[in-house]
């Protein structure tokens, strides 16, 4: 199976500037689901890319969360998961490397995982860069080209 996106394409999409609107917190759509809350925000990249930020958090376990950056290719309704920041709530195994760990971790889409027919973001690395939902959001914003408006202060999404 041919890769949908090369590693270079993935890197370019992750680094594309993603300016957030001044009222980005109020634009997040909250959807209660079984056992968790989910929030979404569509974002237009500076170079025209269409992105969606998806935030999921368990209502039972504060360490069970996922912050996901997706990309919607032109003329498609499919979302491609570029990067995902997960809480320390489950064991993860990288299928190709056979590496298993139980920790906070960051998933990233890779060409090689697409080539074997796995989920594009099946590869992950453990991290100590965040230890909760709010820190994971801040980490993603820093890593993935998000531009937070200058007048935005306080913890991200805390009032939602």
Secondary structure, DSSP 8 states (H G I E B T S, - for coil): ---SS-HHHHHHHHHS-EE--TTHHHH-EEEEETTEEEEEEEEE-TTS-EEEEEEEEESS-TT-EEEEEEEE-TT----EEEEEEE-SSS-EEETTTTEEE-S-EEEE--HHHHHTTS-TT--EEE-SS-SSHHHHHHHHHHHTTEE--TT--SSTTTT-
